[in-house]
Amino acid sequence: MPKTMRAARFHQHGGREVLRLEQVPLPQPGAGEVRIRVQACALNWLDVGIRRGPKFGAVPLPLTTGVDTCGLIDALGAGVSGWQIGDAVTLYSLVTCGICEFCRAGEVTVCPRHEIIGEHRDGGLADYMLAPARNLIAKPASLSAVETAALPVVSKTAWHMLITVARLQAGETVFIPGAGGGVASMGIQIAKHAGATVIASSSSAEKMAKARALGADHVVNYQEADWVEQVLAATGGRGVDVAQDLVGAATWADSLRTLARNGRMVVCGSHSGTHFDLSIPQMYHRQLSILGANGGSYNELCRVLDLAGKGVLRPVIDRVLPLSQISEGHRILEEHDHFGKVVIKIA
């Protein structure tokens, strides 16, 4: 085994220039851990946000991000059972305490002592990484490593938002903005699987066509001044039952405008801004709900990976880059120059 490995990491927060491809010591698994030889790791907005500066407290520096990982187990720590060297795996990135009231109730996404692999501990943008064995999930046999890496965060997040939190039902209508994003592209598929009518928005004819190909029933261009009116017209003026907002302050006002009376907006992101001037009267006059959704559970990830393995859901991959082009991957996300996932192929 080599004594060192490549890792994309940063020593301080800032622009893309802080990213470095370095040689670092090969990590050794501790008790209950495995070492994974990483084959592919998809980028998420989390990678960009942490690099710029985290919103929810300090992270250890230097840091290697990378939440969505697929690879082969190449070493087992003490006490690991049920897994073998050579097993192809992906992983659930949330490491929880297991003992708080929320963990005991199965609400692990709000564990106050949680850590995220790729944020609070080194992630998969490296040749090798460590992970708790209890977080592992077998790679679907029908999918490649690149396809599998494109799924975990976006698929479990979209499922948790739409199915678990918003309780989307067959026959309802959902609005999904920014269809080119990873969570949105999975949200379209999950909503159709649930039997809903999907209205999506995007910024170009090309992306609008791709959203239709994923199953969106109606697609509007959000750069047109009357796009909200177009959404309402598609519902016969009623409005949508659910709006899936992934963006933050910049889109909240319009997402709320698309809602029908008794509608609910489910939110999971804030990269366009963290504060919003809410009109309180519209909330109670129209009896609207705003629901927060934080990630997804291990079981939800297993569910969506099973659906993907059966071909019900499919990974949406914009492009695949080598680890040496990690800065370019960040640029693509920051400039919204993609539809679906940017995946870094490592081995």
C-alpha positions in Angstrom: 0.0 0.0 0.0 1.2 3.6 -0.6 2.0 5.7 2.4 0.4 8.8 0.9 -2.5 9.7 -1.4 -4.0 12.6 -3.3 -6.6 14.7 -1.7 -8.4 17.9 -2.8 -8.5 20.2 0.2 -8.3 23.7 1.5 -6.5 25.3 4.4 -8.7 28.4 4.6 -12.1 29.5 3.4 -12.4 31.6 0.3 -12.7 31.5 -3.5 -11.8 28.6 -5.7 -8.2 29.5 -5.5 -8.0 28.0 -2.0 -8.5 24.5 -3.4 -5.3 22.4 -3.5 -4.5 19.0 -4.8 -2.1 17.6 -2.2 -0.3 14.5 -1.1 -1.4 13.5 2.4 -0.8 10.5 4.6 -2.9 7.4 3.9 -5.6 7.2 6.6 -5.9 4.1 8.8 -9.3 2.8 9.9 -10.1 2.9 13.6 -12.4 0.6 15.4 -15.8 0.3 13.6 -14.4 2.0 10.5 -13.5 0.9 7.0 -11.2 2.5 4.5 -12.6 3.0 1.0 -10.7 3.3 -2.2 -12.7 6.0 -3.8 -13.8 5.5 -7.4 -16.1 8.5 -7.8 -17.4 11.4 -5.7 -20.1 13.8 -6.8 -20.0 17.5 -6.0 -22.8 19.2 -4.1 -23.5 22.8 -3.2 -22.4 21.8 0.3 -18.8 21.6 -1.1 -19.0 25.1 -2.4 -20.7 26.5 0.7 -18.2 25.0 3.1 -15.3 26.2 1.0 -16.7 29.7 1.1 -17.4 29.5 4.8 -19.9 27.4 6.7 -23.2 28.8 8.0 -23.5 26.5 11.0 -20.3 26.7 13.0 -16.6 26.0 12.3 -15.3 23.0 10.4 -11.8 21.5 10.9 -9.2 22.8 8.6 -7.5 21.7 6.4 -10.5 19.8 5.1 -11.3 17.4 2.2 -14.9 17.7 1.3 -16.9 15.2 -0.8 -20.2 13.8 0.6 -21.4 11.6 -2.3 -18.9 8.7 -2.5 -18.7 5.3 -4.2 -15.8 2.9 -4.0 -14.3 -0.4 -2.8 -13.6 -1.3 0.8 -9.8 -1.9 1.0 -9.3 -2.1 4.8 -11.4 -3.0 7.9 -11.0 -1.6 11.3 -11.3 -3.6 14.5 -14.8 -5.0 15.2 -16.2 -4.5 11.7 -18.4 -7.4 10.6 -20.8 -7.9 7.7 -18.4 -6.3 5.1 -15.5 -7.7 3.2 -12.5 -6.2 1.5 -13.4 -5.6 -2.1 -17.1 -4.8 -1.4 -18.5 -2.0 -3.6 -20.2 0.5 -1.4 -21.7 4.0 -1.1 -22.4 5.6 2.2 -24.9 7.6 4.2 -23.0 10.8 5.1 -24.7 11.7 8.4 -23.0 10.4 11.5 -25.3 10.8 14.5 -25.0 10.3 18.2 -27.6 7.5 18.4 -28.6 8.4 22.0 -30.4 11.8 21.9 -34.2 12.0 21.9 -34.3 12.6 18.2 -32.1 9.6 17.3 -34.1 7.4 19.6 -37.3 8.5 17.8 -35.8 7.8 14.4 -35.5 11.5 13.6 -31.8 11.4 12.9 -31.7 14.4 10.5 -32.2 16.7 13.4 -29.7 15.1 15.8 -28.1 18.1 17.5 -24.7 16.3 17.7 -24.6 15.1 14.1 -21.5 15.2 11.9 -21.4 15.1 8.1 -18.7 13.2 6.3 -17.2 15.7 4.0 -17.9 18.6 6.3 -17.0 17.8 9.9 -14.6 15.0 8.9 -12.7 14.3 5.7 -14.8 13.2 2.7 -14.4 11.5 -0.6 -12.5 13.9 -2.8 -9.4 11.8 -2.3 -7.9 8.5 -3.4 -9.0 6.9 0.0 -11.3 7.9 2.8 -12.6 6.5 6.1 -16.2 5.9 7.0 -18.1 4.2 9.9 -19.1 0.7 8.9 -22.7 1.4 10.1 -23.0 4.1 7.4 -22.2 1.9 4.5 -24.7 0.8 1.8 -24.0 -1.7 -0.9 -23.7 -0.2 -4.4 -26.6 -1.2 -6.6 -25.3 -3.9 -8.9 -26.9 -2.4 -12.0 -25.3 1.0 -11.6 -21.7 2.1 -12.2 -19.6 3.9 -9.5 -20.1 7.2 -11.3 -23.9 6.7 -11.5 -24.1 5.7 -7.8 -22.0 8.6 -6.6 -24.5 11.0 -8.4 -27.4 9.8 -6.2 -27.1 9.8 -2.4 -27.5 13.5 -1.3 -29.8 14.6 -4.0 -32.1 11.6 -4.0 -32.5 11.2 -0.2 -33.0 15.0 0.1 -35.7 15.1 -2.5 -37.4 12.1 -1.1 -37.3 13.5 2.5 -38.6 16.8 1.3 -41.5 15.6 -0.9 -42.5 12.3 0.5 -41.7 12.4 4.2 -42.1 16.1 5.1 -44.5 17.5 2.5 -46.4 14.2 2.3 -47.0 14.6 -1.4 -49.9 12.5 -2.6 -51.0 11.1 -5.9 -53.1 13.6 -7.8 -51.5 16.6 -6.2 -49.5 19.2 -8.1 -45.9 20.2 -7.2 -43.8 23.1 -8.3 -40.0 22.4 -8.6 -37.9 25.5 -9.4 -34.4 25.4 -10.9 -34.8 22.0 -12.6 -31.1 21.8 -13.5 -30.1 21.3 -9.9 -29.4 17.9 -8.5 -32.2 17.8 -5.9 -34.6 19.3 -8.4 -33.8 16.8 -11.1 -34.4 14.0 -8.6 -37.5 15.7 -7.2 -39.1 15.7 -10.7 -38.7 11.9 -10.9 -39.8 11.2 -7.3 -42.9 13.4 -7.6 -43.9 11.5 -10.8 -43.3 8.2 -9.1 -45.6 9.4 -6.4 -48.3 10.1 -8.9 -48.2 13.9 -8.8 -48.4 16.5 -11.6 -45.0 18.3 -11.9 -44.5 21.9 -12.9 -40.8 22.8 -13.2 -38.9 26.0 -14.0 -35.5 26.5 -15.6 -33.5 29.2 -17.4 -33.1 28.0 -21.0 -34.8 26.0 -23.7 -32.2 23.3 -23.4 -32.7 22.8 -19.7 -36.5 23.0 -20.1 -36.4 20.2 -22.6 -34.3 18.1 -20.2 -36.8 18.7 -17.4 -39.6 17.5 -19.7 -37.5 14.4 -20.5 -37.3 13.6 -16.8 -41.1 13.7 -16.6 -42.1 17.3 -15.9 -45.7 17.9 -17.2 -45.2 21.7 -17.6 -42.0 23.7 -17.7 -41.7 27.5 -17.5 -38.7 29.8 -18.0 -38.2 31.7 -14.8 -36.4 34.5 -16.7 -39.8 35.5 -18.2 -41.5 38.2 -16.2 -44.9 36.3 -16.1 -43.6 32.9 -15.2 -45.6 32.7 -11.9 -48.7 33.5 -13.9 -47.8 30.6 -16.3 -47.5 28.3 -13.3 -50.9 29.4 -12.0 -52.4 29.0 -15.5 -51.2 25.5 -15.7 -53.2 24.7 -12.6 -56.4 26.4 -13.8 -55.6 29.4 -11.6 -55.8 27.3 -8.4 -52.1 27.1 -7.6 -49.9 24.1 -6.6 -50.3 21.9 -3.6 -46.6 21.7 -2.9 -43.6 23.9 -3.8 -40.1 22.4 -3.3 -37.8 25.3 -2.7 -34.1 24.5 -2.9 -32.6 27.9 -3.4 -33.4 30.3 -0.5 -34.4 33.9 -0.1 -34.2 34.8 -3.8 -37.1 32.4 -4.6 -39.2 32.2 -1.5 -41.6 35.1 -2.5 -42.4 33.5 -5.9 -42.6 30.0 -4.5 -45.2 31.2 -2.0 -47.1 32.9 -4.9 -47.4 29.6 -6.7 -49.2 27.9 -3.8 -52.9 27.1 -3.7 -54.9 27.8 -0.5 -53.8 25.2 2.1 -50.6 24.8 0.1 -47.3 23.9 1.6 -43.8 25.0 0.7 -41.0 22.6 1.7 -37.5 24.1 1.9 -34.0 22.7 2.2 -31.5 25.3 1.0 -30.4 28.9 1.5 -27.5 29.6 -0.8 -29.2 32.5 -2.4 -29.8 34.2 1.0 -30.7 33.3 4.5 -33.3 35.9 5.4 -36.7 36.7 3.9 -39.3 39.4 4.5 -42.3 37.3 5.1 -45.9 38.7 4.6 -47.6 37.2 7.6 -51.2 37.9 6.4 -50.8 35.8 3.3 -49.8 32.9 5.6 -53.0 32.9 7.6 -55.5 34.2 5.0 -54.4 31.5 2.5 -53.6 29.0 5.3 -50.1 28.2 4.0 -47.5 26.0 5.6 -43.7 26.4 5.4 -41.9 23.1 6.2 -38.2 22.6 6.8 -36.5 19.5 5.6 -32.9 18.6 6.5 -31.3 15.9 4.4 -32.7 12.4 4.7 -32.4 9.2 6.7 -30.4 6.1 6.1 -33.6 4.2 5.4 -34.7 6.8 2.9 -31.4 6.6 1.1 -31.7 2.8 0.9 -35.2 3.2 -0.5 -34.2 5.6 -3.3 -31.0 3.5 -4.2 -33.3 0.5 -4.5 -35.6 2.4 -6.9 -32.6 3.6 -8.9 -31.2 0.0 -9.0 -34.5 -1.1 -10.5 -34.5 1.7 -13.1 -37.5 3.6 -11.5 -35.2 6.6 -10.7 -32.2 7.4 -12.8 -29.1 9.5 -11.9 -28.8 12.7 -13.8 -25.2 13.4 -14.7 -24.1 16.6 -16.4 -20.4 15.8 -16.7 -17.5 13.8 -15.3 -14.2 15.4 -14.4 -10.9 14.1 -13.0 -9.8 15.1 -9.5 -7.2 17.5 -11.0 -10.2 19.6 -12.2 -11.8 20.1 -8.9 -11.7 23.9 -9.2 -13.5 23.6 -12.5 -16.2 21.5 -10.9 -16.8 24.2 -8.3 -17.0 26.8 -11.0 -19.7 24.8 -12.8 -21.8 24.7 -9.7 -21.3 28.3 -8.8 -22.2 29.5 -12.3 -25.1 27.1 -12.6 -23.5 25.8 -15.8 -25.0 22.3 -15.4 -28.1 20.1 -15.5 -27.8 17.4 -12.9 -24.7 16.3 -11.1 -21.0 17.0 -11.6 -19.1 13.9 -10.7 -15.4 13.6 -10.0 -13.9 10.3 -11.2 -11.0 9.3 -9.0 -10.1 5.7 -9.9 
